[in-house]
Amino acid sequence: MNNKKFTLLIVEDDDVDYFSIKRSLVKRGIENTLVRAKDGQYALDLLHNGEVTSPFIILLDIQMPRMNGFEFLQRLRKSENISSSIVFMLTTSKSEADIKACYEHNVAGYFIKENTGEEFLKIVDLLEGYWKMVHFPKINTEQLQ
Amino acid sequence: MPNKLDSLHSSRKLLAFAHEQEAFFYLSGLNCNRYRVNTFTIPTTDILDLITSAKPDCVLIDYQLQGNNGLQIINEIMLIHPYLAVIMVTDHGDENIAVQAIKSGAENYFVKSKVTAKKLDEAIEKAITAKAIQKKDNLRIRALKQNESKLVEKEKELEHTLKFQNLMIESIPEYFFVKNHKFELVAFNSAFKNLYPQDLQEKILGTTTVESYPQEEVDKFLEMDKLALESGYSETYETITFPSGKLRTLLTTKTHFKNSTGEDFILGISRDVTEKELLIQKLTKSNQDLEQFAYIASHDLKSPLNAIVKLVGWIHDDNEGSFDEDTRHNFKLIKNRAKRMTSLLDDLLDYSRISKKCDFPEHVDLADMKNTIVDLVNQPKELILNFPPLTLFIPKLAFQLVLMNLVSNSIKHTNSSFVEVNLSVDNRTAGYVFIISDNGPGIDYTYATRIFEMFETLKPRDEIEGSGMGLAMTKKIIEHYGGYIKLLDAPIGASFEIFWPNIQSPNSEDNNE
């Protein structure tokens, strides 16, 4: 069991979706550090600057300006040190092609935003269960440039 | 005395008429084997009747009959028997009388005292033969004349027919032409002719009009002609620039036919469909715009709407304690309106999508459908569905949507503790006739047509939540399959009659999704 607090990096351009996750975490009483990036480029910058403390889980949207989810995923998997980061997709896209592409880049899971509201609580519950039970790869964020 | 001529002629019947018996002396030498002679001195008034009944081969008339009235008698005989051989005899020779006798129709004229039996014999034979020939000739001429007048009549008919044919061709409001198997023009109307430059118009008959083009272009021009000749029919759309400079779209159909001698021809008609094509283009664009709008409405409008719902919910959740009654009520209203809008957007999208779907008939068990509907609808109250235990052959999804709509309406509007919906099925040759009725408050028959219009509700939306799209959508679905739905004037509850025709595939231009 992991008792350490985990960091959640949310890569999401929509404010309401971001707040939905934040509120769900609060509702479940989960204490953790939330870091937000509004697009893929910003997320990469944060990771490379060591502003995302390990262990962390990345919640990634697909539709974003500047650099979208796919591009971020590809760059992430090619980067040093952070390539084995745990990524969960959180997107509106139901496309089979998108789902397949994401899994081919080794995402840990794929959530579809149905906009019913309730599912964000369920997602948060799953993430909590995940970080408590699952062992994370070692990522030394202090060594990142 | 036996004569060589005896064997050539059969017996001839002769009638001789005179004023007195003595006048017949000239007949005494005639061969009685060859001639059967009867002499008469009857009154002239009886002569015609006698001739008619006796049917002689030849008649001899004495000039002196009834006081030198022989000529008159001959005239009378000729009127009735124009092909009877008549010979006039007289006591005294007279050139005038002779001429008149012949003019009156007699074949010959003799002075009694000067004629021999032999001469008489020859004359009688000659007269009979001549008259026979005359009769034959006259009959033939009459037949020819009849044929001639028939021919003239037929020629007139033909001219008439040709004129009418030309009139028909000219009256065709399209461009009309006929080509032979060598693709040369053999007929066309003025409209077609006027498509060509003035100086060529009188020259196009008998030509393909593309003689001066290189072979590859000729082949392309005549492609549709060849297709029609080989397979019987071709049609194509061509955009051509008219001599006036206008650009028009023509639909040209070519049909193959054979004439009575087996020669092949192509009949061509070109219709100006420019306006129609423009209209079709506009309609297609309009439909595309509508679909795009419906899609945008659904996806892009729903997203901010959902955000509003969430934000409002958060404000409510975070501040619930400090709300007064009014504020709480207002929040409830906001939530309701948002939900209503979402539901409306969903309905709009479904409504716009209806004609894209193509649902083919299949075997549908009403018992299964009943269970599906019970599972799918919102049931705040007890729901009883009375469906007959039948299997229908009907497009499943479409029919289910219709039933669900109507059942949902019944649930929505009920004023009792349970909802009961009855369905009756009448399987007619043309299709199914359904009657579906409930135990609700019913619908005033004065609104029979209004209820099917888009966005129409009969109760304020705050009393009964509804987008107003349900019945409009139901009607659209049913009409898409060629049927109808109408409100029945029922004493209790709401009652609808639906006709769903038997067709193999529904009315749909886009059968591909």
Contacts between the chains, C-beta under 8 A, distances in Angstrom:
chain1	res1	chain2	res2	distance
A	14	B	307	7.7
A	16	B	306	7.9
A	16	B	307	3.9
A	16	B	310	5.8
A	16	B	311	6.5
A	19	B	310	7.9
A	19	B	314	7.4
A	20	B	310	6.2
A	23	B	314	6.4
A	115	B	302	7.3
A	115	B	303	7.3
A	115	B	306	4.2
A	117	B	306	7.9
A	117	B	309	7.3
A	117	B	310	5.7
A	117	B	313	7.0
